[in-house]
Amino acid sequence: MNKLIAALIAGLFATSVFAQAVAPATAPATPAVVKAETKAAKADVKADKAEVKADVKADAKVEKAQAKAAKAKAKRQAKSAKAKAKSNAALTKAKVDASADKTAAKADTAAVKADGKADVKAATAK
């Protein structure tokens, strides 16, 4: 048992020493590497600007198309309302004309009835 405990403690110390080992130092960046990284960063910024610009243009085109569609819709609705008003006016005129014809027909019927009664009265009076 003592040997087992001694082996475990030795293993514990060995792992703690290994964990504290110094990491290898990284070499300082050379001017060529710094220049390449700077160039890559500038290219990324340029690409981002181009992407934003393309997005703005696309959004503007969408807004323009939506405005055009709304204008066309308003124009169609106005035209439809005008046609409906014209149709309603024609219908009203037809109703008035029909009413006038009906009134004239009633008057004519009354006159014919009166003439018929007068003729019957004249015929029976002879």
C-alpha positions in Angstrom: 0.0 0.0 0.0 2.8 2.4 0.8 4.4 1.8 -2.6 1.1 2.6 -4.2 0.7 5.9 -2.3 4.3 6.8 -3.1 3.8 6.1 -6.8 0.7 8.3 -6.8 2.4 11.2 -5.1 5.4 11.0 -7.4 3.0 11.0 -10.4 1.3 14.1 -8.9 4.5 16.0 -8.6 5.6 15.0 -12.1 2.4 16.3 -13.7 2.6 19.5 -11.7 6.2 20.2 -12.9 5.2 19.4 -16.5 2.2 21.8 -16.3 4.5 24.6 -15.2 7.0 24.2 -18.1 7.7 27.4 -19.9 5.9 27.8 -23.2 8.1 28.3 -26.2 8.5 32.0 -27.1 7.0 33.1 -30.4 9.3 34.8 -32.8 8.7 38.5 -33.3 6.8 39.4 -36.4 9.0 40.3 -39.3 8.3 43.5 -41.3 7.1 41.5 -44.2 4.6 39.7 -42.1 3.3 42.9 -40.6 3.1 44.4 -44.0 1.1 41.4 -45.3 -1.2 41.5 -42.3 -1.8 45.3 -42.8 -2.5 44.7 -46.5 -5.0 41.9 -45.6 -6.7 44.1 -43.1 -7.1 46.9 -45.6 -8.5 44.5 -48.2 -11.0 43.3 -45.6 -12.1 46.9 -44.9 -12.4 47.6 -48.6 -14.5 44.5 -49.1 -16.7 45.5 -46.2 -17.2 48.9 -47.7 -18.1 47.4 -51.1 -20.6 45.1 -49.4 -22.3 47.9 -47.5 -22.4 50.0 -50.7 -24.0 47.1 -52.6 -26.6 46.6 -49.8 -27.5 50.3 -49.8 -28.0 50.3 -53.6 -30.1 47.2 -53.3 -32.2 48.7 -50.6 -32.7 51.9 -52.7 -33.8 49.8 -55.7 -36.3 48.0 -53.5 -37.7 51.2 -52.1 -38.0 52.7 -55.6 -39.8 49.6 -56.8 -42.2 49.7 -53.9 -42.9 53.4 -54.4 -43.6 52.7 -58.1 -46.0 49.9 -57.2 -47.8 52.0 -54.7 -48.2 54.8 -57.3 -49.6 52.4 -59.9 -52.0 50.9 -57.3 -53.3 54.4 -56.4 -53.7 55.2 -60.1 -55.7 52.0 -60.6 -57.9 52.7 -57.6 -58.6 56.2 -58.8 -59.5 54.9 -62.2 -61.8 52.3 -60.7 -63.5 54.8 -58.4 -64.1 57.1 -61.4 -65.6 54.3 -63.5 -67.8 53.2 -60.5 -69.0 56.8 -60.1 -69.8 57.0 -63.8 -71.6 53.7 -63.7 -73.6 54.9 -60.6 -74.5 58.1 -62.4 -75.8 56.2 -65.4 -77.8 53.9 -63.2 -79.3 56.8 -61.4 -80.3 58.5 -64.7 -81.8 55.2 -65.9 -83.8 54.9 -62.7 -85.1 58.5 -63.1 -85.9 58.0 -66.7 -87.8 54.7 -65.9 -89.7 56.5 -63.1 -90.6 59.3 -65.5 -91.8 56.7 -68.1 -93.8 54.9 -65.4 -95.5 58.2 -64.4 -96.2 59.1 -68.0 -97.6 55.6 -68.6 -99.9 56.0 -65.5 -101.1 59.3 -66.8 -101.8 57.9 -70.3 -103.6 54.9 -68.7 -105.8 57.3 -66.7 -106.5 59.3 -69.8 -107.4 56.2 -71.8 -109.7 55.0 -69.0 -111.3 58.4 -68.8 -111.9 58.4 -72.6 -113.2 54.8 -72.4 -115.6 55.8 -69.7 -116.7 58.8 -71.6 -117.3 56.7 -74.7 -119.3 54.2 -72.8 -121.3 56.9 -71.2 -121.9 58.6 -74.5 -122.9 55.2 -76.1 -125.3 54.4 -73.3 -126.8 57.9 -73.4 -128.0 57.6 -77.0 
